[in-house]
Every structure is written in structure tokens, then in C-alpha cells.
Amino acid sequence: MTEQAANHMADHIADRIAGRVTDSTRALAMEHHRLAMHLNLLEKDATHPLDFAVEGAHTTPNLVLRAGQALRSAHSDVRLDYELMRQVFLETLRSRLAELSEKLAGTEGGNLPIERLQYGDQTEA
């Protein structure tokens, strides 16, 4: 275990003992951080691919939509182009971030520095 990881774990345990940060607050703060990083990435790069997975499907692979591409209905010629899907996705991210910010307002978990919220593989963020 690295020194940084050990310090992070010690801080987390101290926060839990003191009752300052609950698991649910920490989970919301982590989700908020990941969404903010994803939104930042999409706002900086107008051509960043959009990755989707079909929830509830057992064998459907992930779908990656890139600039210049579109989704087309299998039953009609109705199309959802990349730019439209990107705008929908950006607004959805902003809406969820606002919701989480409201839930975290005034909590210590809402004020944790980014270094304490990062976890896992950050290559996609």
C-alpha cells in the first residue's frame, strides 16, 4: 500500500469514527466528481466519442457514437446525430450534477478535495 493510499484510508476511518462523512455522502461525492470530470472532458473536446451501453440487455455490446455518425431507427429513417445526442448527454450530466450538488450542500463530503475523491482507473475520466 502506498503512503498516499494509507493516508487516504486513515482519513476515511477518522471521518467515519467522527461521523463527519457517511458512506452515502462519500458515494454521492465520488459520483459528483466523476460526473464533473466527464462533463469537463466533453465540454473541452467537442468531438469526444459518446459511449453507451444498453441497460437490461444481456448480449448487447457497448455503442460508441463519434462525430459525423448518427443513430438510425431500425423501423424508420429517423436519425439522432452525434451533435443532438451530445447536447442531450451534456444537459443530462449538468442536471445530475446540480441534483448532487444540492444533496451535498453543507456536508463535509461535498467539500472533500479531488485527491480524496479519486479512485480506481482514471484513464476514462
N, C-alpha and C positions, 0 to 999 in steps of 0.2 A: 504494500500500500504506500502510495506516495505521501509526502508530507502534506501536500495540498488536500488530498483526499482525507487524510487523517484529521486535519483541521476542520474540514467541512463536516465530517461525521461528528466530531466533538461539539461543534457549534450547533448542529442539528439536535444532538442529545440534550445539550444545555437548554436550547429553546423549548424542547418538549417538556423537560423537567420543570422549567419555569412557567410552562403553559402559555408561552408567547406565540407559538406557531403550531397550529394543529395540522394533522396530515391533510385535511381537506383544504386548508388555506395554502399549504405548500403546493398541493396538486394544482390548485387554481393559479397560483403564481407561476408555476412551471408552464402550464398551458398558456397563460398570458404571454410569457417570454417567447415561447415557440411561435405563437401566432404573430407576435410583433416582429420577430426575426423574419418570418415568412413574408409578411406584408412588406417589410423593408426591402427584401430581395426583389419582390415583384414590382415595387414602385421604382426601384433603381434600374431594373432591366425589363424594358417593355416587350422583349421577345423571349423571356424565360419560359420554358415549357411548363404546361399545366399537367400535373399527374393526378389521375383519378383511379379509384377502384370502385367496383360495383358492390355495394353492401348487400349482404344476403345471398350473393351468388357463390356457388361452390367451385366453379371452374373458370370463371371469367378472369382473364389476366388484367393487369393494370393497363390503363389507357393513358397515353401521353399525347397531348394536343400541343402542336407547335404553331408559331406564327405562320400565316398563309394556309393553314389547314382549317377544316370545319367538320363538325359532326352532322351527319345527314340521317334523317329518319329512314328506317328500313321500309316504311309504308307510304312515304310521300317524298316530295322533293324539298321539304322544309329543312333548312340548314341553320346550324348555330355555329357561326365562325369564331375563330380564336379570339378576336377582339371583344366580341359580345360575351363570351364565356369568361374572359379575363376580367371584364368590368363587373360581371355578376360575382365572380370569386373575390375580387377586391372589396366590394361592398359587403359581402358576407363576412370576410375577415374583419373589416372595420366594425361591423355590428357586434360580432362576438367579442372583440377587444373592448368595446365600450361596455358591454354587459359584464365582462370580467373585471374591468376597472371599477365599476360601480360596486361589485361584490367585495373587492379587495380594498376599497377606500377605507382608510383609518386602521387597517390591520397591519401588523408588523410584516406579515407575509407579503403584503403589497408593496413594501418598501425595501425588500431584500435586494442587494446589489446583483447584477447579472452574473458575477462569478459564482454566487451561491445558488443560482437557479439553473445553471447549465448542467446537463447530464447527458450521458450516452454519446453516441456518434453525432457530432455536429456538422458533418460534411454536407448534409442536405439542408441545413438551416442557413 
